[in-house]
Amino acid sequence: MDPFPKDGESAAAGEPSRGSAPSSGVVVQVREKKGPLRAAIPYMPFPVAVICLFLNTFVPGLGTFVSAFTVLCGARTDLPDRHMCCVFWLNIAAALIQILTAIVMVGWIMSIFWGMDMVILASKYRPNKSPSAFTPLSGVPQREATSSGTPANTGAG
């Protein structure tokens, strides 16, 4: 068998041509696996994330330190199974790593990338303002949809 295709042959001889009907394929979902420090970056409002990026650019670790307190204020992270205090301390640890390694420029670069990740997460996460999609804190009554599709208040208030 000749390794090079001849004039009339196609390199993909057994495959359908591009003009034919689409073949059945496999849908593959790719998800980025994040470590615990990276997954602890909180989803903040966009202006807060920009301020943290600005702080991280000029004082390595300061924006990450500020973002740790947004976790205590209820900011969501990619670590839903961890307690709020654990995620807070993970962010404090990331800030300390950035501060301590800033001397050799590694922490400064890490701090800038951390701030960029905060802005990227903030631009992806837009809180839904509809009351039916709001996830309340525990102990607060939830609104449920009735059979007609309108929200029904299940709590007194």
C-alpha positions, 0 to 999 in steps of 0.5 A: 500500500502506498503511503501517499494518496494518488490523484483520485483518492481521498486521504480520508477514504472511509469518511463521508465528505463534508457535503453529506448528511451529518453523522452521529457523533459523541458530545464531549463536555470539557470541564476545568478541574480546579484545585482548592485554592483556585476554586475558593476564589469568590464570585463577586460583583464586577466593581469589587472584582476590578478593585481587587485586581487593582489592589493585587496589581500594586500590592500583591495579595491585598486584593486576595485578602479583601476578597476573602472577606467577601466570602464571609459576606455571602459570596459564592465559590466553587467549593459548595461542600466546604464551610464558609470559614474554611473557604475564608481561610483558603483565601487568606492562605492564598493571600499570604502565599502571594505576599511572601513570594512577591519578593521573587516576583512569583507572588506578584505575577500570581497575584495579578493572575488571581485578580484577573480570575476574579474579574473573569468570574465576576463577568461570568456570574450575573445574579438573577434578579427574579424572585423565583430563582433566588436561593434564600438563606436557611430559615427564610421562606422560599417562593414556589411556583404553582401549577399556573407558573406564578410564584406562590409565597409559602411563608408568612410575611 
